[in-house]
Amino acid sequence: MARFDSADLPRGNPCAQCGKPIAKPDWVEQDGGRIFYLWHCRACDYRFEAIAIYPEHGSEQAPLAA
Ligand SMILES: [Zn+2]
């Protein structure tokens, strides 16, 4: 599994349940051009996933956050 520089991780993602910002994802997993982030809100103990889809090589578009 690839390792990720923490500087590349999304930060401050709002909780899907209570809306409080979460500093960083608990778990990150890459599958081809998709990166799965598992977030855990410590305020309400809610867990949810977010998927970032990165465009194919050669594209100048910024990553799309789901
Ligand atoms: Zn929450």
N, CA, C, O and the ligand as a Tripos MOL2 file, in Angstrom:
@<TRIPOS>MOLECULE
protein
  265   263    67     0     0
PROTEIN
NO_CHARGES

@<TRIPOS>ATOM
      1 N           0.8400   -1.2020    0.0000 N.3       1 MET1
      2 CA          0.0000    0.0000    0.0000 C.3       1 MET1
      3 C           0.8700    1.2450    0.0000 C.2       1 MET1
      4 O           1.9030    1.3010    0.6680 O.2       1 MET1
      5 N           0.4480    2.2110   -0.7370 N.am      2 ALA2
      6 CA          1.2000    3.4510   -0.8050 C.3       2 ALA2
      7 C           1.0700    4.2310    0.4960 C.2       2 ALA2
      8 O           0.0400    4.1860    1.1680 O.2       2 ALA2
      9 N           2.0980    4.9210    0.8210 N.am      3 ARG3
     10 CA          2.0330    5.7990    1.9900 C.3       3 ARG3
     11 C           1.7730    7.2200    1.5090 C.2       3 ARG3
     12 O           2.1420    7.6010    0.3980 O.2       3 ARG3
     13 N           1.1360    7.9780    2.3640 N.am      4 PHE4
     14 CA          0.7750    9.3250    1.9600 C.3       4 PHE4
     15 C           1.4670   10.3400    2.8580 C.2       4 PHE4
     16 O           1.5080   10.1940    4.0800 O.2       4 PHE4
     17 N           1.9890   11.3360    2.2430 N.am      5 ASP5
     18 CA          2.5050   12.4590    3.0040 C.3       5 ASP5
     19 C           1.3280   13.1610    3.6560 C.2       5 ASP5
     20 O           0.3320   13.4590    2.9960 O.2       5 ASP5
     21 N           1.4390   13.4220    4.9390 N.am      6 SER6
     22 CA          0.3030   14.0220    5.6340 C.3       6 SER6
     23 C          -0.0610   15.3900    5.0660 C.2       6 SER6
     24 O          -1.1810   15.8610    5.2570 O.2       6 SER6
     25 N           0.8730   16.0270    4.3710 N.am      7 ALA7
     26 CA          0.5760   17.3280    3.7720 C.3       7 ALA7
     27 C          -0.4360   17.2120    2.6420 C.2       7 ALA7
     28 O          -1.0820   18.1940    2.2780 O.2       7 ALA7
     29 N          -0.5730   16.0060    2.0850 N.am      8 ASP8
     30 CA         -1.4990   15.8130    0.9830 C.3       8 ASP8
     31 C          -2.9050   15.4390    1.4530 C.2       8 ASP8
     32 O          -3.8360   15.3860    0.6490 O.2       8 ASP8
     33 N          -3.0570   15.1870    2.7280 N.am      9 LEU9
     34 CA         -4.3550   14.7670    3.2220 C.3       9 LEU9
     35 C          -5.3070   15.9440    3.3190 C.2       9 LEU9
     36 O          -4.8990   17.0670    3.6180 O.2       9 LEU9
     37 N          -6.5910   15.6750    3.0600 N.am     10 PRO10
     38 CA         -7.5840   16.7220    3.2890 C.3      10 PRO10
     39 C          -7.7140   16.9780    4.7820 C.2      10 PRO10
     40 O          -7.5390   16.0700    5.5950 O.2      10 PRO10
     41 N          -8.0160   18.1940    5.1280 N.am     11 ARG11
     42 CA         -8.1280   18.5530    6.5450 C.3      11 ARG11
     43 C          -9.3800   19.3730    6.7690 C.2      11 ARG11
     44 O          -9.8520   20.0850    5.8830 O.2      11 ARG11
     45 N          -9.9030   19.2570    7.9700 N.am     12 GLY12
     46 CA        -11.0340   20.0870    8.3290 C.3      12 GLY12
     47 C         -12.3170   19.6910    7.6200 C.2      12 GLY12
     48 O         -13.2090   20.5220    7.4460 O.2      12 GLY12
     49 N         -12.4260   18.4150    7.2030 N.am     13 ASN13
     50 CA        -13.6520   17.9590    6.5570 C.3      13 ASN13
     51 C         -14.7900   17.9670    7.5850 C.2      13 ASN13
     52 O         -14.6260   17.4210    8.6760 O.2      13 ASN13
     53 N         -15.9220   18.5650    7.2680 N.am     14 PRO14
     54 CA        -17.0140   18.6070    8.2280 C.3      14 PRO14
     55 C         -17.6540   17.2370    8.4030 C.2      14 PRO14
     56 O         -17.8060   16.4840    7.4410 O.2      14 PRO14
     57 N         -18.0280   16.9250    9.6360 N.am     15 CYS15
     58 CA        -18.7160   15.6750    9.9350 C.3      15 CYS15
     59 C         -20.0240   15.6220    9.1610 C.2      15 CYS15
     60 O         -20.7510   16.6110    9.0730 O.2      15 CYS15
     61 N         -20.3140   14.4400    8.5960 N.am     16 ALA16
     62 CA        -21.5430   14.2770    7.8140 C.3      16 ALA16
     63 C         -22.7810   14.2750    8.6960 C.2      16 ALA16
     64 O         -23.8970   14.4300    8.2010 O.2      16 ALA16
     65 N         -22.5950   14.1010    9.9820 N.am     17 GLN17
     66 CA        -23.7420   14.0380   10.8830 C.3      17 GLN17
     67 C         -23.9290   15.3270   11.6770 C.2      17 GLN17
     68 O         -25.0320   15.8730   11.7200 O.2      17 GLN17
     69 N         -22.8580   15.8190   12.3060 N.am     18 CYS18
     70 CA        -23.0240   16.9820   13.1870 C.3      18 CYS18
     71 C         -22.3670   18.2390   12.6230 C.2      18 CYS18
     72 O         -22.5800   19.3320   13.1470 O.2      18 CYS18
     73 N         -21.5710   18.0990   11.5620 N.am     19 GLY19
     74 CA        -21.0050   19.2560   10.9030 C.3      19 GLY19
     75 C         -19.7230   19.8020   11.5160 C.2      19 GLY19
     76 O         -19.1500   20.7630   11.0030 O.2      19 GLY19
     77 N         -19.2670   19.1940   12.6150 N.am     20 LYS20
     78 CA        -18.0140   19.6780   13.1950 C.3      20 LYS20
     79 C         -16.8360   19.2800   12.3040 C.2      20 LYS20
     80 O         -16.8130   18.1770   11.7600 O.2      20 LYS20
     81 N         -15.8680   20.1690   12.1570 N.am     21 PRO21
     82 CA        -14.7120   19.8340   11.3290 C.3      21 PRO21
     83 C         -13.8600   18.7420   11.9740 C.2      21 PRO21
     84 O         -13.6500   18.7300   13.1870 O.2      21 PRO21
     85 N         -13.3780   17.8330   11.1400 N.am     22 ILE22
     86 CA        -12.5070   16.7600   11.6040 C.3      22 ILE22
     87 C         -11.1130   17.0440   11.0750 C.2      22 ILE22
     88 O         -10.9290   17.2840    9.8820 O.2      22 ILE22
     89 N         -10.1380   17.0180   11.9630 N.am     23 ALA23
     90 CA         -8.7950   17.4790   11.6080 C.3      23 ALA23
     91 C          -8.1930   16.6830   10.4610 C.2      23 ALA23
     92 O          -7.6220   17.2570    9.5340 O.2      23 ALA23
     93 N          -8.3210   15.3560   10.5210 N.am     24 LYS24
     94 CA         -7.7240   14.5310    9.4590 C.3      24 LYS24
     95 C          -8.4060   13.1810    9.4510 C.2      24 LYS24
     96 O          -8.9700   12.7600   10.4610 O.2      24 LYS24
     97 N          -8.3570   12.4890    8.3010 N.am     25 PRO25
     98 CA         -9.0100   11.1780    8.2170 C.3      25 PRO25
     99 C          -8.2850   10.1330    9.0630 C.2      25 PRO25
    100 O          -7.0720   10.2040    9.2570 O.2      25 PRO25
    101 N          -9.0570    9.1600    9.5630 N.am     26 ASP26
    102 CA         -8.4840    8.0730   10.3390 C.3      26 ASP26
    103 C          -7.7100    7.0990    9.4560 C.2      26 ASP26
    104 O          -6.7280    6.4910    9.8820 O.2      26 ASP26
    105 N          -8.1760    6.9670    8.2230 N.am     27 TRP27
    106 CA         -7.6270    5.9210    7.3530 C.3      27 TRP27
    107 C          -7.6880    6.4070    5.9260 C.2      27 TRP27
    108 O          -8.6520    7.0610    5.5290 O.2      27 TRP27
    109 N          -6.6610    6.0910    5.1480 N.am     28 VAL28
    110 CA         -6.6220    6.4800    3.7420 C.3      28 VAL28
    111 C          -6.1930    5.2710    2.9340 C.2      28 VAL28
    112 O          -5.2220    4.5990    3.2800 O.2      28 VAL28
    113 N          -6.9200    4.9920    1.8520 N.am     29 GLU29
    114 CA         -6.5670    3.8670    1.0040 C.3      29 GLU29
    115 C          -6.7180    4.2760   -0.4540 C.2      29 GLU29
    116 O          -7.7140    4.8880   -0.8400 O.2      29 GLU29
    117 N          -5.7150    3.9310   -1.2590 N.am     30 GLN30
    118 CA         -5.7530    4.3040   -2.6680 C.3      30 GLN30
    119 C          -6.0690    3.1010   -3.5270 C.2      30 GLN30
    120 O          -5.5460    2.0100   -3.2970 O.2      30 GLN30
    121 N          -6.9280    3.2970   -4.5220 N.am     31 ASP31
    122 CA         -7.2670    2.2560   -5.4800 C.3      31 ASP31
    123 C          -7.2420    2.8870   -6.8640 C.2      31 ASP31
    124 O          -8.2320    3.4740   -7.3010 O.2      31 ASP31
    125 N          -6.1250    2.7670   -7.5470 N.am     32 GLY32
    126 CA         -5.9930    3.3910   -8.8450 C.3      32 GLY32
    127 C          -6.0830    4.8970   -8.7020 C.2      32 GLY32
    128 O          -5.3230    5.5030   -7.9460 O.2      32 GLY32
    129 N          -7.0150    5.5040   -9.4320 N.am     33 GLY33
    130 CA         -7.1670    6.9550   -9.3780 C.3      33 GLY33
    131 C          -8.0870    7.4180   -8.2710 C.2      33 GLY33
    132 O          -8.3710    8.6120   -8.1660 O.2      33 GLY33
    133 N          -8.5620    6.4990   -7.4410 N.am     34 ARG34
    134 CA         -9.4730    6.8780   -6.3670 C.3      34 ARG34
    135 C          -8.7750    6.7410   -5.0270 C.2      34 ARG34
    136 O          -8.0070    5.8050   -4.8050 O.2      34 ARG34
    137 N          -9.0490    7.6790   -4.1400 N.am     35 ILE35
    138 CA         -8.5240    7.5960   -2.7930 C.3      35 ILE35
    139 C          -9.6990    7.6290   -1.8210 C.2      35 ILE35
    140 O         -10.5400    8.5260   -1.8660 O.2      35 ILE35
    141 N          -9.7350    6.6380   -0.9500 N.am     36 PHE36
    142 CA        -10.8030    6.5310    0.0250 C.3      36 PHE36
    143 C         -10.3150    7.0870    1.3620 C.2      36 PHE36
    144 O          -9.2380    6.7390    1.8440 O.2      36 PHE36
    145 N         -11.1280    7.9510    1.9390 N.am     37 TYR37
    146 CA        -10.8070    8.5100    3.2450 C.3      37 TYR37
    147 C         -11.8720    8.0620    4.2370 C.2      37 TYR37
    148 O         -13.0680    8.1960    3.9780 O.2      37 TYR37
    149 N         -11.4340    7.5320    5.3690 N.am     38 LEU38
    150 CA        -12.3730    7.1810    6.4300 C.3      38 LEU38
    151 C         -12.2640    8.2180    7.5370 C.2      38 LEU38
    152 O         -11.2160    8.3870    8.1600 O.2      38 LEU38
    153 N         -13.3740    8.9060    7.7630 N.am     39 TRP39
    154 CA        -13.3980    9.9630    8.7660 C.3      39 TRP39
    155 C         -14.1120    9.4750   10.0110 C.2      39 TRP39
    156 O         -15.0900    8.7330    9.9260 O.2      39 TRP39
    157 N         -13.6230    9.8920   11.1610 N.am     40 HIS40
    158 CA        -14.2410    9.5430   12.4320 C.3      40 HIS40
    159 C         -14.4010   10.8180   13.2540 C.2      40 HIS40
    160 O         -13.4230   11.4380   13.6710 O.2      40 HIS40
    161 N         -15.6360   11.1840   13.4710 N.am     41 CYS41
    162 CA        -15.9130   12.3860   14.2470 C.3      41 CYS41
    163 C         -15.8250   12.0750   15.7300 C.2      41 CYS41
    164 O         -16.5490   11.2170   16.2350 O.2      41 CYS41
    165 N         -14.9490   12.7630   16.4200 N.am     42 ARG42
    166 CA        -14.7990   12.5240   17.8460 C.3      42 ARG42
    167 C         -15.8710   13.2320   18.6590 C.2      42 ARG42
    168 O         -16.0520   12.9430   19.8420 O.2      42 ARG42
    169 N         -16.5760   14.1510   18.0320 N.am     43 ALA43
    170 CA        -17.6260   14.8740   18.7460 C.3      43 ALA43
    171 C         -18.8760   14.0080   18.9060 C.2      43 ALA43
    172 O         -19.5010   14.0140   19.9670 O.2      43 ALA43
    173 N         -19.2450   13.2630   17.8580 N.am     44 CYS44
    174 CA        -20.4800   12.4670   17.9140 C.3      44 CYS44
    175 C         -20.2290   10.9940   17.5950 C.2      44 CYS44
    176 O         -21.1780   10.2150   17.5090 O.2      44 CYS44
    177 N         -18.9630   10.6020   17.4180 N.am     45 ASP45
    178 CA        -18.5750    9.2170   17.1830 C.3      45 ASP45
    179 C         -19.1380    8.6640   15.8780 C.2      45 ASP45
    180 O         -19.3570    7.4600   15.7490 O.2      45 ASP45
    181 N         -19.3690    9.5390   14.9250 N.am     46 TYR46
    182 CA        -19.8760    9.1060   13.6280 C.3      46 TYR46
    183 C         -18.7180    8.8060   12.6890 C.2      46 TYR46
    184 O         -17.7150    9.5200   12.6780 O.2      46 TYR46
    185 N         -18.8620    7.7470   11.9000 N.am     47 ARG47
    186 CA        -17.8270    7.3810   10.9260 C.3      47 ARG47
    187 C         -18.4180    7.4120    9.5300 C.2      47 ARG47
    188 O         -19.5500    6.9750    9.3220 O.2      47 ARG47
    189 N         -17.6650    7.9240    8.5800 N.am     48 PHE48
    190 CA        -18.1390    7.9390    7.2010 C.3      48 PHE48
    191 C         -16.9450    7.9690    6.2570 C.2      48 PHE48
    192 O         -15.8340    8.3430    6.6310 O.2      48 PHE48
    193 N         -17.2140    7.5660    5.0260 N.am     49 GLU49
    194 CA        -16.1610    7.5490    4.0270 C.3      49 GLU49
    195 C         -16.3590    8.6800    3.0320 C.2      49 GLU49
    196 O         -17.4830    9.1010    2.7610 O.2      49 GLU49
    197 N         -15.2530    9.1590    2.4970 N.am     50 ALA50
    198 CA        -15.2930   10.0930    1.3780 C.3      50 ALA50
    199 C         -14.3280    9.5590    0.3240 C.2      50 ALA50
    200 O         -13.2980    8.9690    0.6520 O.2      50 ALA50
    201 N         -14.6670    9.7660   -0.9170 N.am     51 ILE51
    202 CA        -13.8210    9.2750   -2.0000 C.3      51 ILE51
    203 C         -13.3670   10.4530   -2.8500 C.2      51 ILE51
    204 O         -14.1800   11.2500   -3.3180 O.2      51 ILE51
    205 N         -12.0680   10.5480   -3.0400 N.am     52 ALA52
    206 CA        -11.5220   11.5580   -3.9470 C.3      52 ALA52
    207 C         -11.1260   10.8530   -5.2390 C.2      52 ALA52
    208 O         -10.4330    9.8360   -5.2130 O.2      52 ALA52
    209 N         -11.5680   11.3980   -6.3650 N.am     53 ILE53
    210 CA        -11.2430   10.8070   -7.6550 C.3      53 ILE53
    211 C         -10.2620   11.7130   -8.3840 C.2      53 ILE53
    212 O         -10.5610   12.8680   -8.6910 O.2      53 ILE53
    213 N          -9.0900   11.1620   -8.6520 N.am     54 TYR54
    214 CA         -8.0690   11.9490   -9.3210 C.3      54 TYR54
    215 C          -8.1370   11.7050  -10.8190 C.2      54 TYR54
    216 O          -8.2630   10.5620  -11.2580 O.2      54 TYR54
    217 N          -8.0540   12.7680  -11.6040 N.am     55 PRO55
    218 CA         -8.1250   12.6110  -13.0560 C.3      55 PRO55
    219 C          -6.9300   11.8240  -13.5820 C.2      55 PRO55
    220 O          -5.9090   11.6800  -12.9090 O.2      55 PRO55
    221 N          -7.0850   11.3300  -14.7810 N.am     56 GLU56
    222 CA         -6.0140   10.5460  -15.3790 C.3      56 GLU56
    223 C          -4.7600   11.3840  -15.5750 C.2      56 GLU56
    224 O          -4.8020   12.6140  -15.6060 O.2      56 GLU56
    225 N          -3.6540   10.6830  -15.7050 N.am     57 HIS57
    226 CA         -2.3860   11.3870  -15.8950 C.3      57 HIS57
    227 C          -2.4660   12.2790  -17.1290 C.2      57 HIS57
    228 O          -3.0670   11.9110  -18.1380 O.2      57 HIS57
    229 N          -1.8610   13.4420  -17.0350 N.am     58 GLY58
    230 CA         -1.8490   14.3510  -18.1630 C.3      58 GLY58
    231 C          -2.8970   15.4440  -18.0200 C.2      58 GLY58
    232 O          -2.8210   16.4720  -18.6940 O.2      58 GLY58
    233 N          -3.8650   15.2290  -17.1550 N.am     59 SER59
    234 CA         -4.8790   16.2470  -16.9670 C.3      59 SER59
    235 C          -4.3630   17.3280  -16.0200 C.2      59 SER59
    236 O          -3.6010   17.0540  -15.0930 O.2      59 SER59
    237 N          -4.7860   18.5340  -16.2710 N.am     60 GLU60
    238 CA         -4.3530   19.6230  -15.3870 C.3      60 GLU60
    239 C          -5.4330   19.9940  -14.3750 C.2      60 GLU60
    240 O          -5.2940   20.9660  -13.6330 O.2      60 GLU60
    241 N          -6.5070   19.2110  -14.3540 N.am     61 GLN61
    242 CA         -7.5840   19.5130  -13.4240 C.3      61 GLN61
    243 C          -7.1610   19.1900  -11.9960 C.2      61 GLN61
    244 O          -6.3410   18.3060  -11.7490 O.2      61 GLN61
    245 N          -7.7380   19.9220  -11.0850 N.am     62 ALA62
    246 CA         -7.5020   19.6480   -9.6740 C.3      62 ALA62
    247 C          -8.2880   18.4000   -9.2790 C.2      62 ALA62
    248 O          -9.2740   18.0560   -9.9310 O.2      62 ALA62
    249 N          -7.8600   17.7260   -8.2250 N.am     63 PRO63
    250 CA         -8.6020   16.5500   -7.7530 C.3      63 PRO63
    251 C         -10.0530   16.9150   -7.4230 C.2      63 PRO63
    252 O         -10.3340   18.0030   -6.9220 O.2      63 PRO63
    253 N         -10.9630   15.9840   -7.7130 N.am     64 LEU64
    254 CA        -12.3620   16.2070   -7.4190 C.3      64 LEU64
    255 C         -12.7100   15.5250   -6.0970 C.2      64 LEU64
    256 O         -12.5140   14.3200   -5.9420 O.2      64 LEU64
    257 N         -13.2070   16.2740   -5.1840 N.am     65 ALA65
    258 CA        -13.5940   15.7050   -3.8930 C.3      65 ALA65
    259 C         -15.0570   15.3060   -3.9400 C.2      65 ALA65
    260 O         -15.9130   16.0830   -4.3620 O.2      65 ALA65
    261 N         -15.3300   14.1010   -3.5080 N.am     66 ALA66
    262 CA        -16.7140   13.6230   -3.5080 C.3      66 ALA66
    263 C         -17.4720   14.1960   -2.3020 C.2      66 ALA66
    264 O         -18.6560   13.9110   -2.1240 O.2      66 ALA66
    265 ZN        -19.9780   14.5080   14.2210 Zn       67 ZN67
@<TRIPOS>BOND
     1     1     2 1
     2     2     3 1
     3     3     4 2
     4     3     5 am
     5     5     6 1
     6     6     7 1
     7     7     8 2
     8     7     9 am
     9     9    10 1
    10    10    11 1
    11    11    12 2
    12    11    13 am
    13    13    14 1
    14    14    15 1
    15    15    16 2
    16    15    17 am
    17    17    18 1
    18    18    19 1
    19    19    20 2
    20    19    21 am
    21    21    22 1
    22    22    23 1
    23    23    24 2
    24    23    25 am
    25    25    26 1
    26    26    27 1
    27    27    28 2
    28    27    29 am
    29    29    30 1
    30    30    31 1
    31    31    32 2
    32    31    33 am
    33    33    34 1
    34    34    35 1
    35    35    36 2
    36    35    37 am
    37    37    38 1
    38    38    39 1
    39    39    40 2
    40    39    41 am
    41    41    42 1
    42    42    43 1
    43    43    44 2
    44    43    45 am
    45    45    46 1
    46    46    47 1
    47    47    48 2
    48    47    49 am
    49    49    50 1
    50    50    51 1
    51    51    52 2
    52    51    53 am
    53    53    54 1
    54    54    55 1
    55    55    56 2
    56    55    57 am
    57    57    58 1
    58    58    59 1
    59    59    60 2
    60    59    61 am
    61    61    62 1
    62    62    63 1
    63    63    64 2
    64    63    65 am
    65    65    66 1
    66    66    67 1
    67    67    68 2
    68    67    69 am
    69    69    70 1
    70    70    71 1
    71    71    72 2
    72    71    73 am
    73    73    74 1
    74    74    75 1
    75    75    76 2
    76    75    77 am
    77    77    78 1
    78    78    79 1
    79    79    80 2
    80    79    81 am
    81    81    82 1
    82    82    83 1
    83    83    84 2
    84    83    85 am
    85    85    86 1
    86    86    87 1
    87    87    88 2
    88    87    89 am
    89    89    90 1
    90    90    91 1
    91    91    92 2
    92    91    93 am
    93    93    94 1
    94    94    95 1
    95    95    96 2
    96    95    97 am
    97    97    98 1
    98    98    99 1
    99    99   100 2
   100    99   101 am
   101   101   102 1
   102   102   103 1
   103   103   104 2
   104   103   105 am
   105   105   106 1
   106   106   107 1
   107   107   108 2
   108   107   109 am
   109   109   110 1
   110   110   111 1
   111   111   112 2
   112   111   113 am
   113   113   114 1
   114   114   115 1
   115   115   116 2
   116   115   117 am
   117   117   118 1
   118   118   119 1
   119   119   120 2
   120   119   121 am
   121   121   122 1
   122   122   123 1
   123   123   124 2
   124   123   125 am
   125   125   126 1
   126   126   127 1
   127   127   128 2
   128   127   129 am
   129   129   130 1
   130   130   131 1
   131   131   132 2
   132   131   133 am
   133   133   134 1
   134   134   135 1
   135   135   136 2
   136   135   137 am
   137   137   138 1
   138   138   139 1
   139   139   140 2
   140   139   141 am
   141   141   142 1
   142   142   143 1
   143   143   144 2
   144   143   145 am
   145   145   146 1
   146   146   147 1
   147   147   148 2
   148   147   149 am
   149   149   150 1
   150   150   151 1
   151   151   152 2
   152   151   153 am
   153   153   154 1
   154   154   155 1
   155   155   156 2
   156   155   157 am
   157   157   158 1
   158   158   159 1
   159   159   160 2
   160   159   161 am
   161   161   162 1
   162   162   163 1
   163   163   164 2
   164   163   165 am
   165   165   166 1
   166   166   167 1
   167   167   168 2
   168   167   169 am
   169   169   170 1
   170   170   171 1
   171   171   172 2
   172   171   173 am
   173   173   174 1
   174   174   175 1
   175   175   176 2
   176   175   177 am
   177   177   178 1
   178   178   179 1
   179   179   180 2
   180   179   181 am
   181   181   182 1
   182   182   183 1
   183   183   184 2
   184   183   185 am
   185   185   186 1
   186   186   187 1
   187   187   188 2
   188   187   189 am
   189   189   190 1
   190   190   191 1
   191   191   192 2
   192   191   193 am
   193   193   194 1
   194   194   195 1
   195   195   196 2
   196   195   197 am
   197   197   198 1
   198   198   199 1
   199   199   200 2
   200   199   201 am
   201   201   202 1
   202   202   203 1
   203   203   204 2
   204   203   205 am
   205   205   206 1
   206   206   207 1
   207   207   208 2
   208   207   209 am
   209   209   210 1
   210   210   211 1
   211   211   212 2
   212   211   213 am
   213   213   214 1
   214   214   215 1
   215   215   216 2
   216   215   217 am
   217   217   218 1
   218   218   219 1
   219   219   220 2
   220   219   221 am
   221   221   222 1
   222   222   223 1
   223   223   224 2
   224   223   225 am
   225   225   226 1
   226   226   227 1
   227   227   228 2
   228   227   229 am
   229   229   230 1
   230   230   231 1
   231   231   232 2
   232   231   233 am
   233   233   234 1
   234   234   235 1
   235   235   236 2
   236   235   237 am
   237   237   238 1
   238   238   239 1
   239   239   240 2
   240   239   241 am
   241   241   242 1
   242   242   243 1
   243   243   244 2
   244   243   245 am
   245   245   246 1
   246   246   247 1
   247   247   248 2
   248   247   249 am
   249   249   250 1
   250   250   251 1
   251   251   252 2
   252   251   253 am
   253   253   254 1
   254   254   255 1
   255   255   256 2
   256   255   257 am
   257   257   258 1
   258   258   259 1
   259   259   260 2
   260   259   261 am
   261   261   262 1
   262   262   263 1
   263   263   264 2
@<TRIPOS>SUBSTRUCTURE
     1 MET1         2 RESIDUE 1 A MET
     2 ALA2         6 RESIDUE 1 A ALA
     3 ARG3        10 RESIDUE 1 A ARG
     4 PHE4        14 RESIDUE 1 A PHE
     5 ASP5        18 RESIDUE 1 A ASP
     6 SER6        22 RESIDUE 1 A SER
     7 ALA7        26 RESIDUE 1 A ALA
     8 ASP8        30 RESIDUE 1 A ASP
     9 LEU9        34 RESIDUE 1 A LEU
    10 PRO10       38 RESIDUE 1 A PRO
    11 ARG11       42 RESIDUE 1 A ARG
    12 GLY12       46 RESIDUE 1 A GLY
    13 ASN13       50 RESIDUE 1 A ASN
    14 PRO14       54 RESIDUE 1 A PRO
    15 CYS15       58 RESIDUE 1 A CYS
    16 ALA16       62 RESIDUE 1 A ALA
    17 GLN17       66 RESIDUE 1 A GLN
    18 CYS18       70 RESIDUE 1 A CYS
    19 GLY19       74 RESIDUE 1 A GLY
    20 LYS20       78 RESIDUE 1 A LYS
    21 PRO21       82 RESIDUE 1 A PRO
    22 ILE22       86 RESIDUE 1 A ILE
    23 ALA23       90 RESIDUE 1 A ALA
    24 LYS24       94 RESIDUE 1 A LYS
    25 PRO25       98 RESIDUE 1 A PRO
    26 ASP26      102 RESIDUE 1 A ASP
    27 TRP27      106 RESIDUE 1 A TRP
    28 VAL28      110 RESIDUE 1 A VAL
    29 GLU29      114 RESIDUE 1 A GLU
    30 GLN30      118 RESIDUE 1 A GLN
    31 ASP31      122 RESIDUE 1 A ASP
    32 GLY32      126 RESIDUE 1 A GLY
    33 GLY33      130 RESIDUE 1 A GLY
    34 ARG34      134 RESIDUE 1 A ARG
    35 ILE35      138 RESIDUE 1 A ILE
    36 PHE36      142 RESIDUE 1 A PHE
    37 TYR37      146 RESIDUE 1 A TYR
    38 LEU38      150 RESIDUE 1 A LEU
    39 TRP39      154 RESIDUE 1 A TRP
    40 HIS40      158 RESIDUE 1 A HIS
    41 CYS41      162 RESIDUE 1 A CYS
    42 ARG42      166 RESIDUE 1 A ARG
    43 ALA43      170 RESIDUE 1 A ALA
    44 CYS44      174 RESIDUE 1 A CYS
    45 ASP45      178 RESIDUE 1 A ASP
    46 TYR46      182 RESIDUE 1 A TYR
    47 ARG47      186 RESIDUE 1 A ARG
    48 PHE48      190 RESIDUE 1 A PHE
    49 GLU49      194 RESIDUE 1 A GLU
    50 ALA50      198 RESIDUE 1 A ALA
    51 ILE51      202 RESIDUE 1 A ILE
    52 ALA52      206 RESIDUE 1 A ALA
    53 ILE53      210 RESIDUE 1 A ILE
    54 TYR54      214 RESIDUE 1 A TYR
    55 PRO55      218 RESIDUE 1 A PRO
    56 GLU56      222 RESIDUE 1 A GLU
    57 HIS57      226 RESIDUE 1 A HIS
    58 GLY58      230 RESIDUE 1 A GLY
    59 SER59      234 RESIDUE 1 A SER
    60 GLU60      238 RESIDUE 1 A GLU
    61 GLN61      242 RESIDUE 1 A GLN
    62 ALA62      246 RESIDUE 1 A ALA
    63 PRO63      250 RESIDUE 1 A PRO
    64 LEU64      254 RESIDUE 1 A LEU
    65 ALA65      258 RESIDUE 1 A ALA
    66 ALA66      262 RESIDUE 1 A ALA
    67 ZN67       265 GROUP 0 **** ****
